[in-house]
Amino acid sequence: MFIRPMFRFVPDGTRIRFMRGRFLGIAVSAVLSTLSVALFFYPGLNLGIDFAGGIVMEVHTPAPADLAKIRAGLAGQGIHEPGVQRFGAADDVLIRMQAQPTAAATQAVVNKVRTGLDQAQPGTKVVRTDAVGPSVSAELYRNGMLALGISLLMILVYIWFRFEWQFAIGAVTTLVLDITKAMGFLVLTRFDFDLVMVAAILTVLGYSTNDKVVVYDRVRENLRKYKTMPLRELIDLSINETLNRTLGTSATVFLAALPLALFGGATLSGFAWVMLFGIVVGTSSSIFIAAPILLFLGENRLRRDAQAPVKVAKAAS
């Protein structure tokens, strides 16, 4: 027995003409992506320890942290220009230092930091210490970028074999625009770009691809069902038919990631905020970017029979 859902984001029979805004949607996306690319080069991503190398120490002070005293204590141990900042609660501090050439030198710097912290605020505890050398960080950065490139290539191959080439180009072009916007978001928010963020972007790619495949599947079904309907009207129909599913899935993932962004702490909050941004961008791009690109590429190929004028037979007199 079919059970009618109690809540729907849009009522049945909705016929929003999304393709009327196709030029505006692509123009806005192009401007945002161009600005994101410019931000990528300047001021650039805030590379985390995974990619930039260095030493990161997370410390917990017995009272609200006095950053001036901590800097003075570290300077007294010969550690100059360390990156000292609060994160999370007022008694949580993150200390960043340059990478050291050897493990022994790294351990010596860590010991100096412990001594300086004891002098600045007695009772301070070191929660964690991470150290990555320059050669390892360079390899991690290269592998991270390679993972993003291979992911896009595999998505292109998958959609190319599943759909016509117009669908594949539309999906991959849209995904590239989504990635550039995510990079711009990372630059503006100054979240550390590390392996966790690569995982977040790959997750967004997977979600966004799934959303576009849902819309494209309905377009392909309607191409077979409505033989003479113009492609523009058919794409609008397909988007409207999948709109409840698209919005429902997006809202579910968004609400699941929101608590992580608000209460996940320094480790998870950046990942969750990128996820939230990616959900919004991926959902909107499926409608306003991927669908218009498909319309431009397939208007004279996917729907040749709809371009021919329909002949009306005259009634015999």
C-alpha positions in Angstrom: 0.0 0.0 0.0 1.4 3.4 -0.9 1.7 5.8 2.0 1.6 9.5 1.1 4.3 11.5 2.9 3.1 13.9 5.5 5.5 16.6 4.6 6.7 17.8 1.2 9.0 20.7 0.5 7.1 21.6 -2.7 3.5 20.6 -3.5 2.7 18.0 -6.2 2.3 19.4 -9.6 4.8 22.2 -9.1 6.0 23.6 -12.4 8.8 26.1 -11.7 10.5 27.3 -14.9 14.1 26.9 -13.7 15.6 27.3 -17.2 14.4 30.9 -17.4 17.3 31.7 -15.0 19.9 29.6 -16.8 22.0 32.6 -17.9 21.9 34.3 -14.6 22.8 31.0 -12.8 25.8 30.3 -15.0 27.0 33.9 -14.8 26.8 34.0 -11.0 28.6 30.7 -10.7 31.3 31.8 -13.2 31.9 35.1 -11.2 32.1 33.2 -7.9 34.5 30.6 -9.3 36.7 33.2 -10.8 37.0 35.1 -7.5 37.7 31.8 -5.8 40.5 31.0 -8.2 42.0 34.5 -7.5 41.7 33.9 -3.8 43.5 30.6 -4.2 46.5 32.4 -5.6 46.3 35.3 -3.2 46.2 35.2 -0.2 46.1 31.4 -0.8 45.0 28.5 1.3 46.0 28.3 4.9 48.0 25.0 4.6 47.8 22.8 7.7 50.6 20.8 9.2 49.9 17.9 6.8 50.9 20.0 3.8 53.0 22.8 5.2 55.1 20.8 7.6 56.0 22.0 11.1 55.1 21.3 14.7 51.6 21.8 16.2 51.0 21.5 20.0 47.5 21.6 21.5 47.7 22.7 25.2 45.1 23.1 27.9 45.6 25.8 30.5 44.2 25.6 34.1 42.6 29.1 33.7 41.7 31.2 30.7 44.9 31.4 28.6 47.0 34.5 28.7 48.5 34.5 25.2 50.9 37.4 26.0 52.4 35.4 28.9 52.6 32.2 26.8 54.5 34.1 24.0 56.8 35.6 26.6 57.5 32.2 28.2 58.3 30.7 24.8 60.6 33.6 23.9 62.4 33.0 27.2 63.3 29.6 25.9 64.6 30.9 22.6 61.5 30.2 20.6 60.7 33.3 18.6 57.6 34.1 16.5 55.6 31.0 17.3 52.0 30.9 16.2 49.9 31.1 19.4 46.1 31.2 19.1 43.0 30.2 21.0 40.6 27.6 19.5 37.4 26.3 21.0 37.3 27.2 24.7 39.2 30.1 26.4 41.6 27.6 28.0 42.5 25.8 24.8 45.6 27.0 22.9 47.2 26.0 19.6 50.9 26.5 19.2 52.5 26.3 15.8 56.3 26.2 15.0 58.5 25.6 12.0 59.6 22.1 11.1 62.9 20.9 12.5 65.6 19.1 10.4 65.8 16.0 12.7 63.7 14.1 15.2 66.1 15.1 18.0 65.8 18.8 17.2 62.0 18.4 17.2 62.0 16.8 20.6 64.3 19.5 21.9 61.9 22.2 20.7 58.9 20.4 22.3 60.7 20.2 25.6 61.5 23.9 25.5 57.8 24.7 24.9 56.8 22.6 27.9 59.3 24.5 30.0 58.1 27.8 28.7 54.4 26.9 29.4 55.2 25.9 33.0 56.8 29.2 33.6 54.1 31.2 31.9 51.0 29.4 33.3 51.9 26.6 35.8 49.7 23.5 35.4 49.3 23.8 31.7 48.9 20.3 30.0 50.0 19.4 26.5 47.1 17.5 25.0 48.7 16.5 21.7 51.8 17.1 19.6 52.1 16.6 15.9 55.2 17.0 13.8 55.6 16.7 10.0 58.8 17.2 8.1 59.0 19.2 4.8 59.5 16.2 2.5 56.6 14.3 4.0 54.3 17.3 3.8 55.2 17.9 0.1 54.4 14.3 -0.6 51.1 14.5 1.3 50.1 17.6 -0.6 50.9 16.0 -4.0 48.9 12.9 -3.1 46.0 15.0 -1.9 45.8 16.9 -5.2 46.2 13.7 -7.1 43.3 12.2 -5.2 41.1 15.1 -6.2 42.2 14.8 -9.9 41.6 11.0 -10.1 38.2 11.4 -8.4 37.1 13.9 -11.1 38.4 11.6 -13.8 36.6 8.6 -12.4 33.3 10.6 -12.2 33.8 11.6 -15.8 34.3 8.0 -16.9 31.3 6.8 -14.9 28.8 9.3 -16.2 30.2 9.1 -19.7 29.4 5.3 -19.8 26.1 5.7 -18.0 24.8 8.7 -20.0 25.5 10.5 -23.2 28.6 12.6 -23.5 26.6 15.8 -23.0 25.6 14.6 -19.5 29.3 13.8 -18.6 30.6 17.2 -19.7 27.8 19.0 -17.8 28.4 17.1 -14.6 32.2 17.3 -14.5 32.2 21.0 -15.5 29.7 21.7 -12.6 31.8 19.7 -10.2 34.9 21.7 -11.1 33.0 24.9 -10.4 31.9 23.4 -7.1 35.5 22.6 -6.1 36.7 26.1 -6.9 34.0 27.6 -4.7 34.9 25.2 -1.9 38.5 26.4 -2.2 37.4 30.0 -2.1 35.3 29.2 1.1 38.4 27.7 2.7 40.5 30.8 1.9 37.9 33.1 3.3 37.3 31.1 6.5 41.1 30.4 7.0 40.4 26.8 8.0 43.5 24.7 7.8 43.7 22.9 4.4 45.0 19.4 5.3 44.1 15.8 4.7 40.8 16.2 6.6 39.8 19.0 4.2 40.7 16.8 1.2 38.4 14.1 2.6 35.7 16.8 3.1 36.0 17.9 -0.5 35.9 14.3 -1.8 32.8 13.7 0.3 31.2 16.8 -1.2 32.1 15.6 -4.7 30.4 12.3 -4.0 27.3 13.9 -2.7 27.1 16.4 -5.5 27.6 13.7 -8.1 24.8 11.6 -6.6 22.5 14.7 -6.7 23.2 15.3 -10.4 22.8 11.7 -11.3 19.3 11.7 -9.8 18.3 14.7 -12.0 20.0 13.3 -15.1 18.3 10.0 -14.6 14.9 11.6 -14.7 15.9 13.7 -17.8 16.9 10.5 -19.6 13.6 8.8 -18.6 11.6 11.7 -19.8 13.5 11.8 -23.1 12.1 8.4 -23.8 8.7 9.2 -22.4 8.0 12.5 -24.0 9.3 12.1 -27.6 8.4 15.6 -28.9 8.6 17.8 -25.8 11.2 20.6 -26.3 14.3 19.9 -24.2 14.0 23.1 -22.2 10.5 22.1 -21.0 11.6 18.6 -20.4 14.5 19.6 -18.2 12.2 21.9 -16.2 9.8 19.0 -15.8 12.5 16.6 -14.7 13.9 19.1 -12.0 10.4 19.7 -10.6 9.7 15.9 -10.4 12.9 15.3 -8.5 12.8 18.5 -6.4 11.3 16.9 -3.3 13.9 14.2 -3.2 16.7 16.6 -3.8 15.6 19.0 -1.1 14.8 16.2 1.3 18.2 14.5 0.9 20.0 17.9 1.2 18.1 18.9 4.3 18.8 15.5 6.0 22.6 15.7 5.3 22.7 19.3 6.3 20.9 18.7 9.7 23.2 15.8 10.4 26.4 17.8 9.7 25.2 21.0 11.6 25.8 19.7 15.1 29.4 18.7 14.1 30.0 22.2 12.8 28.7 23.8 16.0 30.0 21.4 18.7 32.5 19.2 17.0 35.6 21.1 18.2 38.7 22.0 16.3 39.1 18.6 14.7 35.6 18.2 13.2 34.2 21.7 12.9 36.2 22.6 9.8 35.3 19.4 8.1 31.6 19.9 8.9 31.5 23.6 7.7 33.0 22.6 4.4 30.3 19.8 4.2 27.5 22.3 4.9 28.9 24.7 2.3 29.2 21.9 -0.2 25.7 20.7 0.3 24.3 24.1 -0.5 26.5 24.6 -3.5 26.1 21.1 -4.8 22.3 21.2 -4.6 22.0 24.6 -6.2 24.5 23.7 -9.0 22.5 20.6 -10.0 19.6 22.9 -10.8 21.1 26.1 -12.0 24.4 24.9 -13.5 24.4 21.3 -14.6 20.9 21.4 -16.1 21.5 24.6 -18.2 24.8 23.2 -19.5 23.0 20.0 -20.5 20.4 22.3 -22.3 23.1 24.2 -24.2 25.0 21.0 -25.2 22.0 18.8 -26.0 19.4 21.2 -27.5 20.2 20.2 -31.1 21.3 16.6 -30.3 19.3 15.0 -27.6 16.0 16.4 -28.9 16.3 16.6 -32.7 12.8 15.4 -33.3 11.4 18.2 -31.2 13.0 20.8 -33.4 11.0 19.7 -36.5 7.6 21.5 -36.9 4.6 19.3 -36.1 2.4 18.8 -39.2 -1.3 18.9 -38.6 -3.3 16.9 -41.0 -6.2 18.7 -42.6 -9.6 17.3 -42.2 -11.0 15.9 -45.4 -13.7 18.2 -46.7 
